[in-house]
Structures are given as structure tokens and as C-alpha cells.
Amino acid sequence: MAKLVKEKDVKIKIKSVVNGEENEWKGEGEYAKSEGIHMIAYNDYTGNRVTKNGMHIDVDKLFLHRVGGVTSDMLFDVLADSIVSYRTFLVSTNFLLHTKCYEVDEDENGLRVHIEYVLHDASGQTGGELEGVQDIEILYNITARKPMVFRPWDEW
């Protein structure tokens, strides 16, 4: 498999509502596109732990891979339910993920994804069933970070 090359830096906003509790996260990441699939890589922080995230966004499904403070793989696909192994420093459980709605919209400024889903927890650790909504916005047109310039010691 060929190495994927970053095409641009992006701004990311994720608004999440789970069982009525709303959270919003904003940050920056890296973007690439291959064979029609949008790929986003970014880091977030849970407490004092870093989680590395990768999203593969297709027209009909989204795959979210997380490793670190939160570790899980989630496939949001209205055509198929999937098993999610979800691990943090406090909770380790499996869910059945059912995607109720998945919509993607793209224009020259960015990409928007809307997902409605249900997580069924057979273990009972989280209260049985979690209803969720994710609104993800990826903005393409941001000013790229300036590369670091290293000067020889004698120029300091």
C-alpha cells in the first residue's frame, strides 16, 4: 500500500449529543483524499491522555479509529450494524452500533457529516442503550501553519 500524503491542514468541529448531554470539540487536523474517500487525522485529549483519531469518510459510511486515552473502532453504516469495542481507563465494554441516519455534504469550503445512531450495551455498564447524534464539520480553507525555519548557530 502506498504511503498517503497529507494534502492540507483542516479545522475540525464535532458537536455530539449522547442521551441529551451535549459536547463540542474544536481542533485542527490533516486531510487527504484517496479513491473518493476523505481521510482526516487529528489528536484530542481526554483528561491528561492523548487519543489519536483517524476518520475515513465515504459517501455512505464513516469509519472512526481511535487509539490512546479512548480506544475504539466505530463503523457508522445504515446498511449494517457493527460491534464496537470501547475502552478507556474507566470503562471497557462492547456495544452493538446501529446507525439510523448518515448524511454527507461537501462543497469547496469543506465537508459536513450528520450521524444519528444507537449504541446497545449488553453488559449494563452504561445503562443499556445510548442514543447519539454527531455533527462533524471539516473546513478546508484555512491558513496553513508556517513551517519551522532552522537557522545555523552562528546566525542567532
Chimera marker file (.cmm) of the C-alpha trace (Angstrom):
<marker_set name="trace">
<marker id="1" x="0.000" y="0.000" z="0.000" r="1" g="1" b="0" radius="0.5"/>
<marker id="2" x="1.365" y="3.411" z="-0.944" r="1" g="1" b="0" radius="0.5"/>
<marker id="3" x="2.047" y="5.968" z="1.755" r="1" g="1" b="0" radius="0.5"/>
<marker id="4" x="-0.714" y="8.548" z="1.987" r="1" g="1" b="0" radius="0.5"/>
<marker id="5" x="0.472" y="12.144" z="1.708" r="1" g="1" b="0" radius="0.5"/>
<marker id="6" x="-1.248" y="14.972" z="3.582" r="1" g="1" b="0" radius="0.5"/>
<marker id="7" x="-2.945" y="17.363" z="1.171" r="1" g="1" b="0" radius="0.5"/>
<marker id="8" x="-3.859" y="20.140" z="3.590" r="1" g="1" b="0" radius="0.5"/>
<marker id="9" x="-4.426" y="21.206" z="7.167" r="1" g="1" b="0" radius="0.5"/>
<marker id="10" x="-8.075" y="21.413" z="8.213" r="1" g="1" b="0" radius="0.5"/>
<marker id="11" x="-10.152" y="22.764" z="11.067" r="1" g="1" b="0" radius="0.5"/>
<marker id="12" x="-12.464" y="20.267" z="12.706" r="1" g="1" b="0" radius="0.5"/>
<marker id="13" x="-15.614" y="20.843" z="14.761" r="1" g="1" b="0" radius="0.5"/>
<marker id="14" x="-17.503" y="17.936" z="16.282" r="1" g="1" b="0" radius="0.5"/>
<marker id="15" x="-20.801" y="18.506" z="18.054" r="1" g="1" b="0" radius="0.5"/>
<marker id="16" x="-22.017" y="15.441" z="19.911" r="1" g="1" b="0" radius="0.5"/>
<marker id="17" x="-25.233" y="14.766" z="21.797" r="1" g="1" b="0" radius="0.5"/>
<marker id="18" x="-25.458" y="11.452" z="23.695" r="1" g="1" b="0" radius="0.5"/>
<marker id="19" x="-28.627" y="10.772" z="25.705" r="1" g="1" b="0" radius="0.5"/>
<marker id="20" x="-29.315" y="14.517" z="25.800" r="1" g="1" b="0" radius="0.5"/>
<marker id="21" x="-25.831" y="15.532" z="27.006" r="1" g="1" b="0" radius="0.5"/>
<marker id="22" x="-24.171" y="17.931" z="24.544" r="1" g="1" b="0" radius="0.5"/>
<marker id="23" x="-20.426" y="18.285" z="23.936" r="1" g="1" b="0" radius="0.5"/>
<marker id="24" x="-18.456" y="20.235" z="21.361" r="1" g="1" b="0" radius="0.5"/>
<marker id="25" x="-14.840" y="19.764" z="20.335" r="1" g="1" b="0" radius="0.5"/>
<marker id="26" x="-12.787" y="22.007" z="18.047" r="1" g="1" b="0" radius="0.5"/>
<marker id="27" x="-9.297" y="21.416" z="16.753" r="1" g="1" b="0" radius="0.5"/>
<marker id="28" x="-7.054" y="21.026" z="13.750" r="1" g="1" b="0" radius="0.5"/>
<marker id="29" x="-6.010" y="18.003" z="11.774" r="1" g="1" b="0" radius="0.5"/>
<marker id="30" x="-4.635" y="16.753" z="8.499" r="1" g="1" b="0" radius="0.5"/>
<marker id="31" x="-6.627" y="15.883" z="5.366" r="1" g="1" b="0" radius="0.5"/>
<marker id="32" x="-6.050" y="13.584" z="2.411" r="1" g="1" b="0" radius="0.5"/>
<marker id="33" x="-8.330" y="12.035" z="-0.195" r="1" g="1" b="0" radius="0.5"/>
<marker id="34" x="-7.826" y="8.724" z="-1.973" r="1" g="1" b="0" radius="0.5"/>
<marker id="35" x="-10.201" y="6.856" z="-4.284" r="1" g="1" b="0" radius="0.5"/>
<marker id="36" x="-13.086" y="9.115" z="-3.238" r="1" g="1" b="0" radius="0.5"/>
<marker id="37" x="-12.585" y="8.567" z="0.498" r="1" g="1" b="0" radius="0.5"/>
<marker id="38" x="-11.852" y="11.580" z="2.722" r="1" g="1" b="0" radius="0.5"/>
<marker id="39" x="-9.289" y="10.820" z="5.436" r="1" g="1" b="0" radius="0.5"/>
<marker id="40" x="-8.833" y="13.011" z="8.494" r="1" g="1" b="0" radius="0.5"/>
<marker id="41" x="-6.197" y="12.565" z="11.216" r="1" g="1" b="0" radius="0.5"/>
<marker id="42" x="-6.244" y="14.527" z="14.489" r="1" g="1" b="0" radius="0.5"/>
<marker id="43" x="-5.471" y="14.278" z="18.197" r="1" g="1" b="0" radius="0.5"/>
<marker id="44" x="-7.775" y="15.012" z="21.117" r="1" g="1" b="0" radius="0.5"/>
<marker id="45" x="-7.270" y="14.907" z="24.857" r="1" g="1" b="0" radius="0.5"/>
<marker id="46" x="-9.280" y="13.018" z="27.486" r="1" g="1" b="0" radius="0.5"/>
<marker id="47" x="-8.157" y="14.162" z="30.914" r="1" g="1" b="0" radius="0.5"/>
<marker id="48" x="-4.386" y="14.043" z="30.605" r="1" g="1" b="0" radius="0.5"/>
<marker id="49" x="-4.371" y="11.350" z="27.931" r="1" g="1" b="0" radius="0.5"/>
<marker id="50" x="-3.909" y="11.799" z="24.196" r="1" g="1" b="0" radius="0.5"/>
<marker id="51" x="-6.174" y="9.984" z="21.742" r="1" g="1" b="0" radius="0.5"/>
<marker id="52" x="-5.073" y="9.676" z="18.109" r="1" g="1" b="0" radius="0.5"/>
<marker id="53" x="-8.061" y="9.677" z="15.747" r="1" g="1" b="0" radius="0.5"/>
<marker id="54" x="-8.499" y="8.716" z="12.129" r="1" g="1" b="0" radius="0.5"/>
<marker id="55" x="-11.707" y="9.153" z="10.144" r="1" g="1" b="0" radius="0.5"/>
<marker id="56" x="-12.418" y="7.586" z="6.775" r="1" g="1" b="0" radius="0.5"/>
<marker id="57" x="-15.450" y="9.366" z="5.347" r="1" g="1" b="0" radius="0.5"/>
<marker id="58" x="-17.191" y="7.782" z="2.362" r="1" g="1" b="0" radius="0.5"/>
<marker id="59" x="-20.489" y="8.755" z="0.707" r="1" g="1" b="0" radius="0.5"/>
<marker id="60" x="-22.386" y="6.006" z="2.549" r="1" g="1" b="0" radius="0.5"/>
<marker id="61" x="-20.363" y="5.294" z="5.712" r="1" g="1" b="0" radius="0.5"/>
<marker id="62" x="-17.813" y="6.630" z="8.181" r="1" g="1" b="0" radius="0.5"/>
<marker id="63" x="-15.117" y="4.625" z="9.954" r="1" g="1" b="0" radius="0.5"/>
<marker id="64" x="-13.643" y="6.161" z="13.129" r="1" g="1" b="0" radius="0.5"/>
<marker id="65" x="-10.443" y="4.634" z="14.551" r="1" g="1" b="0" radius="0.5"/>
<marker id="66" x="-9.282" y="5.858" z="17.979" r="1" g="1" b="0" radius="0.5"/>
<marker id="67" x="-6.179" y="4.825" z="19.947" r="1" g="1" b="0" radius="0.5"/>
<marker id="68" x="-4.934" y="6.191" z="23.277" r="1" g="1" b="0" radius="0.5"/>
<marker id="69" x="-6.994" y="7.632" z="26.138" r="1" g="1" b="0" radius="0.5"/>
<marker id="70" x="-10.008" y="6.240" z="24.276" r="1" g="1" b="0" radius="0.5"/>
<marker id="71" x="-9.575" y="3.158" z="22.108" r="1" g="1" b="0" radius="0.5"/>
<marker id="72" x="-12.344" y="2.058" z="19.743" r="1" g="1" b="0" radius="0.5"/>
<marker id="73" x="-13.274" y="1.346" z="16.156" r="1" g="1" b="0" radius="0.5"/>
<marker id="74" x="-16.719" y="2.532" z="15.050" r="1" g="1" b="0" radius="0.5"/>
<marker id="75" x="-18.325" y="1.909" z="11.667" r="1" g="1" b="0" radius="0.5"/>
<marker id="76" x="-21.335" y="4.149" z="11.007" r="1" g="1" b="0" radius="0.5"/>
<marker id="77" x="-23.202" y="2.429" z="8.155" r="1" g="1" b="0" radius="0.5"/>
<marker id="78" x="-27.007" y="2.445" z="7.761" r="1" g="1" b="0" radius="0.5"/>
<marker id="79" x="-26.830" y="-0.866" z="5.874" r="1" g="1" b="0" radius="0.5"/>
<marker id="80" x="-25.145" y="-2.881" z="8.638" r="1" g="1" b="0" radius="0.5"/>
<marker id="81" x="-24.960" y="-2.902" z="12.423" r="1" g="1" b="0" radius="0.5"/>
<marker id="82" x="-21.499" y="-3.490" z="13.896" r="1" g="1" b="0" radius="0.5"/>
<marker id="83" x="-19.839" y="-4.473" z="17.175" r="1" g="1" b="0" radius="0.5"/>
<marker id="84" x="-17.793" y="-1.716" z="18.854" r="1" g="1" b="0" radius="0.5"/>
<marker id="85" x="-15.123" y="-2.473" z="21.436" r="1" g="1" b="0" radius="0.5"/>
<marker id="86" x="-14.818" y="0.683" z="23.567" r="1" g="1" b="0" radius="0.5"/>
<marker id="87" x="-12.014" y="1.086" z="26.118" r="1" g="1" b="0" radius="0.5"/>
<marker id="88" x="-10.969" y="3.958" z="28.377" r="1" g="1" b="0" radius="0.5"/>
<marker id="89" x="-9.106" y="3.980" z="31.670" r="1" g="1" b="0" radius="0.5"/>
<marker id="90" x="-12.508" y="3.663" z="33.451" r="1" g="1" b="0" radius="0.5"/>
<marker id="91" x="-14.719" y="1.585" z="31.138" r="1" g="1" b="0" radius="0.5"/>
<marker id="92" x="-14.178" y="-1.399" z="28.867" r="1" g="1" b="0" radius="0.5"/>
<marker id="93" x="-17.245" y="-2.739" z="27.114" r="1" g="1" b="0" radius="0.5"/>
<marker id="94" x="-18.689" y="-3.841" z="23.796" r="1" g="1" b="0" radius="0.5"/>
<marker id="95" x="-21.607" y="-2.152" z="22.056" r="1" g="1" b="0" radius="0.5"/>
<marker id="96" x="-23.829" y="-3.034" z="19.135" r="1" g="1" b="0" radius="0.5"/>
<marker id="97" x="-23.831" y="0.094" z="16.933" r="1" g="1" b="0" radius="0.5"/>
<marker id="98" x="-26.947" y="0.799" z="14.863" r="1" g="1" b="0" radius="0.5"/>
<marker id="99" x="-26.711" y="3.803" z="12.502" r="1" g="1" b="0" radius="0.5"/>
<marker id="100" x="-30.154" y="5.358" z="11.984" r="1" g="1" b="0" radius="0.5"/>
<marker id="101" x="-29.127" y="8.252" z="9.705" r="1" g="1" b="0" radius="0.5"/>
<marker id="102" x="-25.939" y="9.141" z="7.804" r="1" g="1" b="0" radius="0.5"/>
<marker id="103" x="-25.590" y="12.217" z="5.570" r="1" g="1" b="0" radius="0.5"/>
<marker id="104" x="-22.530" y="13.778" z="3.918" r="1" g="1" b="0" radius="0.5"/>
<marker id="105" x="-22.329" y="17.142" z="2.175" r="1" g="1" b="0" radius="0.5"/>
<marker id="106" x="-19.239" y="18.622" z="0.529" r="1" g="1" b="0" radius="0.5"/>
<marker id="107" x="-18.524" y="21.950" z="-1.139" r="1" g="1" b="0" radius="0.5"/>
<marker id="108" x="-15.395" y="24.000" z="-1.880" r="1" g="1" b="0" radius="0.5"/>
<marker id="109" x="-15.166" y="25.113" z="1.790" r="1" g="1" b="0" radius="0.5"/>
<marker id="110" x="-15.330" y="21.721" z="3.419" r="1" g="1" b="0" radius="0.5"/>
<marker id="111" x="-17.184" y="18.636" z="4.429" r="1" g="1" b="0" radius="0.5"/>
<marker id="112" x="-20.145" y="18.132" z="6.763" r="1" g="1" b="0" radius="0.5"/>
<marker id="113" x="-21.322" y="14.828" z="8.205" r="1" g="1" b="0" radius="0.5"/>
<marker id="114" x="-24.504" y="14.185" z="10.200" r="1" g="1" b="0" radius="0.5"/>
<marker id="115" x="-24.927" y="10.855" z="12.009" r="1" g="1" b="0" radius="0.5"/>
<marker id="116" x="-27.741" y="9.560" z="14.229" r="1" g="1" b="0" radius="0.5"/>
<marker id="117" x="-27.087" y="6.274" z="15.996" r="1" g="1" b="0" radius="0.5"/>
<marker id="118" x="-27.910" y="3.957" z="18.907" r="1" g="1" b="0" radius="0.5"/>
<marker id="119" x="-25.370" y="2.038" z="20.978" r="1" g="1" b="0" radius="0.5"/>
<marker id="120" x="-26.777" y="-1.076" z="22.704" r="1" g="1" b="0" radius="0.5"/>
<marker id="121" x="-24.725" y="-2.151" z="25.737" r="1" g="1" b="0" radius="0.5"/>
<marker id="122" x="-25.487" y="-5.739" z="26.749" r="1" g="1" b="0" radius="0.5"/>
<marker id="123" x="-23.100" y="-5.532" z="29.749" r="1" g="1" b="0" radius="0.5"/>
<marker id="124" x="-25.191" y="-2.877" z="31.502" r="1" g="1" b="0" radius="0.5"/>
<marker id="125" x="-22.117" y="-0.772" z="32.372" r="1" g="1" b="0" radius="0.5"/>
<marker id="126" x="-23.545" y="2.325" z="30.664" r="1" g="1" b="0" radius="0.5"/>
<marker id="127" x="-27.258" y="1.929" z="31.386" r="1" g="1" b="0" radius="0.5"/>
<marker id="128" x="-28.150" y="-0.277" z="28.432" r="1" g="1" b="0" radius="0.5"/>
<marker id="129" x="-28.821" y="1.999" z="25.460" r="1" g="1" b="0" radius="0.5"/>
<marker id="130" x="-27.208" y="5.265" z="24.356" r="1" g="1" b="0" radius="0.5"/>
<marker id="131" x="-28.804" y="7.473" z="21.683" r="1" g="1" b="0" radius="0.5"/>
<marker id="132" x="-26.386" y="9.739" z="19.860" r="1" g="1" b="0" radius="0.5"/>
<marker id="133" x="-26.113" y="12.453" z="17.226" r="1" g="1" b="0" radius="0.5"/>
<marker id="134" x="-22.810" y="13.618" z="15.712" r="1" g="1" b="0" radius="0.5"/>
<marker id="135" x="-22.398" y="16.708" z="13.553" r="1" g="1" b="0" radius="0.5"/>
<marker id="136" x="-18.895" y="16.858" z="12.104" r="1" g="1" b="0" radius="0.5"/>
<marker id="137" x="-17.585" y="19.841" z="10.144" r="1" g="1" b="0" radius="0.5"/>
<marker id="138" x="-14.250" y="19.814" z="8.306" r="1" g="1" b="0" radius="0.5"/>
<marker id="139" x="-13.112" y="23.211" z="6.952" r="1" g="1" b="0" radius="0.5"/>
<marker id="140" x="-10.593" y="23.059" z="4.089" r="1" g="1" b="0" radius="0.5"/>
<marker id="141" x="-9.730" y="26.698" z="3.521" r="1" g="1" b="0" radius="0.5"/>
<marker id="142" x="-7.546" y="27.574" z="6.483" r="1" g="1" b="0" radius="0.5"/>
<marker id="143" x="-4.229" y="29.330" z="6.538" r="1" g="1" b="0" radius="0.5"/>
<marker id="144" x="-1.556" y="26.674" z="6.595" r="1" g="1" b="0" radius="0.5"/>
<marker id="145" x="0.799" y="26.663" z="9.515" r="1" g="1" b="0" radius="0.5"/>
<marker id="146" x="4.152" y="28.212" z="8.664" r="1" g="1" b="0" radius="0.5"/>
<marker id="147" x="6.952" y="25.662" z="8.504" r="1" g="1" b="0" radius="0.5"/>
<marker id="148" x="9.672" y="25.991" z="11.100" r="1" g="1" b="0" radius="0.5"/>
<marker id="149" x="12.835" y="27.629" z="9.846" r="1" g="1" b="0" radius="0.5"/>
<marker id="150" x="16.054" y="26.440" z="11.383" r="1" g="1" b="0" radius="0.5"/>
<marker id="151" x="18.978" y="28.865" z="11.400" r="1" g="1" b="0" radius="0.5"/>
<marker id="152" x="22.616" y="27.955" z="11.833" r="1" g="1" b="0" radius="0.5"/>
<marker id="153" x="24.015" y="28.624" z="15.315" r="1" g="1" b="0" radius="0.5"/>
<marker id="154" x="26.193" y="31.447" z="14.072" r="1" g="1" b="0" radius="0.5"/>
<marker id="155" x="23.079" y="33.407" z="12.925" r="1" g="1" b="0" radius="0.5"/>
<marker id="156" x="21.473" y="33.571" z="16.398" r="1" g="1" b="0" radius="0.5"/>
<link id1="1" id2="2" r="1" g="1" b="0" radius="0.2"/>
<link id1="2" id2="3" r="1" g="1" b="0" radius="0.2"/>
<link id1="3" id2="4" r="1" g="1" b="0" radius="0.2"/>
<link id1="4" id2="5" r="1" g="1" b="0" radius="0.2"/>
<link id1="5" id2="6" r="1" g="1" b="0" radius="0.2"/>
<link id1="6" id2="7" r="1" g="1" b="0" radius="0.2"/>
<link id1="7" id2="8" r="1" g="1" b="0" radius="0.2"/>
<link id1="8" id2="9" r="1" g="1" b="0" radius="0.2"/>
<link id1="9" id2="10" r="1" g="1" b="0" radius="0.2"/>
<link id1="10" id2="11" r="1" g="1" b="0" radius="0.2"/>
<link id1="11" id2="12" r="1" g="1" b="0" radius="0.2"/>
<link id1="12" id2="13" r="1" g="1" b="0" radius="0.2"/>
<link id1="13" id2="14" r="1" g="1" b="0" radius="0.2"/>
<link id1="14" id2="15" r="1" g="1" b="0" radius="0.2"/>
<link id1="15" id2="16" r="1" g="1" b="0" radius="0.2"/>
<link id1="16" id2="17" r="1" g="1" b="0" radius="0.2"/>
<link id1="17" id2="18" r="1" g="1" b="0" radius="0.2"/>
<link id1="18" id2="19" r="1" g="1" b="0" radius="0.2"/>
<link id1="19" id2="20" r="1" g="1" b="0" radius="0.2"/>
<link id1="20" id2="21" r="1" g="1" b="0" radius="0.2"/>
<link id1="21" id2="22" r="1" g="1" b="0" radius="0.2"/>
<link id1="22" id2="23" r="1" g="1" b="0" radius="0.2"/>
<link id1="23" id2="24" r="1" g="1" b="0" radius="0.2"/>
<link id1="24" id2="25" r="1" g="1" b="0" radius="0.2"/>
<link id1="25" id2="26" r="1" g="1" b="0" radius="0.2"/>
<link id1="26" id2="27" r="1" g="1" b="0" radius="0.2"/>
<link id1="27" id2="28" r="1" g="1" b="0" radius="0.2"/>
<link id1="28" id2="29" r="1" g="1" b="0" radius="0.2"/>
<link id1="29" id2="30" r="1" g="1" b="0" radius="0.2"/>
<link id1="30" id2="31" r="1" g="1" b="0" radius="0.2"/>
<link id1="31" id2="32" r="1" g="1" b="0" radius="0.2"/>
<link id1="32" id2="33" r="1" g="1" b="0" radius="0.2"/>
<link id1="33" id2="34" r="1" g="1" b="0" radius="0.2"/>
<link id1="34" id2="35" r="1" g="1" b="0" radius="0.2"/>
<link id1="35" id2="36" r="1" g="1" b="0" radius="0.2"/>
<link id1="36" id2="37" r="1" g="1" b="0" radius="0.2"/>
<link id1="37" id2="38" r="1" g="1" b="0" radius="0.2"/>
<link id1="38" id2="39" r="1" g="1" b="0" radius="0.2"/>
<link id1="39" id2="40" r="1" g="1" b="0" radius="0.2"/>
<link id1="40" id2="41" r="1" g="1" b="0" radius="0.2"/>
<link id1="41" id2="42" r="1" g="1" b="0" radius="0.2"/>
<link id1="42" id2="43" r="1" g="1" b="0" radius="0.2"/>
<link id1="43" id2="44" r="1" g="1" b="0" radius="0.2"/>
<link id1="44" id2="45" r="1" g="1" b="0" radius="0.2"/>
<link id1="45" id2="46" r="1" g="1" b="0" radius="0.2"/>
<link id1="46" id2="47" r="1" g="1" b="0" radius="0.2"/>
<link id1="47" id2="48" r="1" g="1" b="0" radius="0.2"/>
<link id1="48" id2="49" r="1" g="1" b="0" radius="0.2"/>
<link id1="49" id2="50" r="1" g="1" b="0" radius="0.2"/>
<link id1="50" id2="51" r="1" g="1" b="0" radius="0.2"/>
<link id1="51" id2="52" r="1" g="1" b="0" radius="0.2"/>
<link id1="52" id2="53" r="1" g="1" b="0" radius="0.2"/>
<link id1="53" id2="54" r="1" g="1" b="0" radius="0.2"/>
<link id1="54" id2="55" r="1" g="1" b="0" radius="0.2"/>
<link id1="55" id2="56" r="1" g="1" b="0" radius="0.2"/>
<link id1="56" id2="57" r="1" g="1" b="0" radius="0.2"/>
<link id1="57" id2="58" r="1" g="1" b="0" radius="0.2"/>
<link id1="58" id2="59" r="1" g="1" b="0" radius="0.2"/>
<link id1="59" id2="60" r="1" g="1" b="0" radius="0.2"/>
<link id1="60" id2="61" r="1" g="1" b="0" radius="0.2"/>
<link id1="61" id2="62" r="1" g="1" b="0" radius="0.2"/>
<link id1="62" id2="63" r="1" g="1" b="0" radius="0.2"/>
<link id1="63" id2="64" r="1" g="1" b="0" radius="0.2"/>
<link id1="64" id2="65" r="1" g="1" b="0" radius="0.2"/>
<link id1="65" id2="66" r="1" g="1" b="0" radius="0.2"/>
<link id1="66" id2="67" r="1" g="1" b="0" radius="0.2"/>
<link id1="67" id2="68" r="1" g="1" b="0" radius="0.2"/>
<link id1="68" id2="69" r="1" g="1" b="0" radius="0.2"/>
<link id1="69" id2="70" r="1" g="1" b="0" radius="0.2"/>
<link id1="70" id2="71" r="1" g="1" b="0" radius="0.2"/>
<link id1="71" id2="72" r="1" g="1" b="0" radius="0.2"/>
<link id1="72" id2="73" r="1" g="1" b="0" radius="0.2"/>
<link id1="73" id2="74" r="1" g="1" b="0" radius="0.2"/>
<link id1="74" id2="75" r="1" g="1" b="0" radius="0.2"/>
<link id1="75" id2="76" r="1" g="1" b="0" radius="0.2"/>
<link id1="76" id2="77" r="1" g="1" b="0" radius="0.2"/>
<link id1="77" id2="78" r="1" g="1" b="0" radius="0.2"/>
<link id1="78" id2="79" r="1" g="1" b="0" radius="0.2"/>
<link id1="79" id2="80" r="1" g="1" b="0" radius="0.2"/>
<link id1="80" id2="81" r="1" g="1" b="0" radius="0.2"/>
<link id1="81" id2="82" r="1" g="1" b="0" radius="0.2"/>
<link id1="82" id2="83" r="1" g="1" b="0" radius="0.2"/>
<link id1="83" id2="84" r="1" g="1" b="0" radius="0.2"/>
<link id1="84" id2="85" r="1" g="1" b="0" radius="0.2"/>
<link id1="85" id2="86" r="1" g="1" b="0" radius="0.2"/>
<link id1="86" id2="87" r="1" g="1" b="0" radius="0.2"/>
<link id1="87" id2="88" r="1" g="1" b="0" radius="0.2"/>
<link id1="88" id2="89" r="1" g="1" b="0" radius="0.2"/>
<link id1="89" id2="90" r="1" g="1" b="0" radius="0.2"/>
<link id1="90" id2="91" r="1" g="1" b="0" radius="0.2"/>
<link id1="91" id2="92" r="1" g="1" b="0" radius="0.2"/>
<link id1="92" id2="93" r="1" g="1" b="0" radius="0.2"/>
<link id1="93" id2="94" r="1" g="1" b="0" radius="0.2"/>
<link id1="94" id2="95" r="1" g="1" b="0" radius="0.2"/>
<link id1="95" id2="96" r="1" g="1" b="0" radius="0.2"/>
<link id1="96" id2="97" r="1" g="1" b="0" radius="0.2"/>
<link id1="97" id2="98" r="1" g="1" b="0" radius="0.2"/>
<link id1="98" id2="99" r="1" g="1" b="0" radius="0.2"/>
<link id1="99" id2="100" r="1" g="1" b="0" radius="0.2"/>
<link id1="100" id2="101" r="1" g="1" b="0" radius="0.2"/>
<link id1="101" id2="102" r="1" g="1" b="0" radius="0.2"/>
<link id1="102" id2="103" r="1" g="1" b="0" radius="0.2"/>
<link id1="103" id2="104" r="1" g="1" b="0" radius="0.2"/>
<link id1="104" id2="105" r="1" g="1" b="0" radius="0.2"/>
<link id1="105" id2="106" r="1" g="1" b="0" radius="0.2"/>
<link id1="106" id2="107" r="1" g="1" b="0" radius="0.2"/>
<link id1="107" id2="108" r="1" g="1" b="0" radius="0.2"/>
<link id1="108" id2="109" r="1" g="1" b="0" radius="0.2"/>
<link id1="109" id2="110" r="1" g="1" b="0" radius="0.2"/>
<link id1="110" id2="111" r="1" g="1" b="0" radius="0.2"/>
<link id1="111" id2="112" r="1" g="1" b="0" radius="0.2"/>
<link id1="112" id2="113" r="1" g="1" b="0" radius="0.2"/>
<link id1="113" id2="114" r="1" g="1" b="0" radius="0.2"/>
<link id1="114" id2="115" r="1" g="1" b="0" radius="0.2"/>
<link id1="115" id2="116" r="1" g="1" b="0" radius="0.2"/>
<link id1="116" id2="117" r="1" g="1" b="0" radius="0.2"/>
<link id1="117" id2="118" r="1" g="1" b="0" radius="0.2"/>
<link id1="118" id2="119" r="1" g="1" b="0" radius="0.2"/>
<link id1="119" id2="120" r="1" g="1" b="0" radius="0.2"/>
<link id1="120" id2="121" r="1" g="1" b="0" radius="0.2"/>
<link id1="121" id2="122" r="1" g="1" b="0" radius="0.2"/>
<link id1="122" id2="123" r="1" g="1" b="0" radius="0.2"/>
<link id1="123" id2="124" r="1" g="1" b="0" radius="0.2"/>
<link id1="124" id2="125" r="1" g="1" b="0" radius="0.2"/>
<link id1="125" id2="126" r="1" g="1" b="0" radius="0.2"/>
<link id1="126" id2="127" r="1" g="1" b="0" radius="0.2"/>
<link id1="127" id2="128" r="1" g="1" b="0" radius="0.2"/>
<link id1="128" id2="129" r="1" g="1" b="0" radius="0.2"/>
<link id1="129" id2="130" r="1" g="1" b="0" radius="0.2"/>
<link id1="130" id2="131" r="1" g="1" b="0" radius="0.2"/>
<link id1="131" id2="132" r="1" g="1" b="0" radius="0.2"/>
<link id1="132" id2="133" r="1" g="1" b="0" radius="0.2"/>
<link id1="133" id2="134" r="1" g="1" b="0" radius="0.2"/>
<link id1="134" id2="135" r="1" g="1" b="0" radius="0.2"/>
<link id1="135" id2="136" r="1" g="1" b="0" radius="0.2"/>
<link id1="136" id2="137" r="1" g="1" b="0" radius="0.2"/>
<link id1="137" id2="138" r="1" g="1" b="0" radius="0.2"/>
<link id1="138" id2="139" r="1" g="1" b="0" radius="0.2"/>
<link id1="139" id2="140" r="1" g="1" b="0" radius="0.2"/>
<link id1="140" id2="141" r="1" g="1" b="0" radius="0.2"/>
<link id1="141" id2="142" r="1" g="1" b="0" radius="0.2"/>
<link id1="142" id2="143" r="1" g="1" b="0" radius="0.2"/>
<link id1="143" id2="144" r="1" g="1" b="0" radius="0.2"/>
<link id1="144" id2="145" r="1" g="1" b="0" radius="0.2"/>
<link id1="145" id2="146" r="1" g="1" b="0" radius="0.2"/>
<link id1="146" id2="147" r="1" g="1" b="0" radius="0.2"/>
<link id1="147" id2="148" r="1" g="1" b="0" radius="0.2"/>
<link id1="148" id2="149" r="1" g="1" b="0" radius="0.2"/>
<link id1="149" id2="150" r="1" g="1" b="0" radius="0.2"/>
<link id1="150" id2="151" r="1" g="1" b="0" radius="0.2"/>
<link id1="151" id2="152" r="1" g="1" b="0" radius="0.2"/>
<link id1="152" id2="153" r="1" g="1" b="0" radius="0.2"/>
<link id1="153" id2="154" r="1" g="1" b="0" radius="0.2"/>
<link id1="154" id2="155" r="1" g="1" b="0" radius="0.2"/>
<link id1="155" id2="156" r="1" g="1" b="0" radius="0.2"/>
</marker_set>
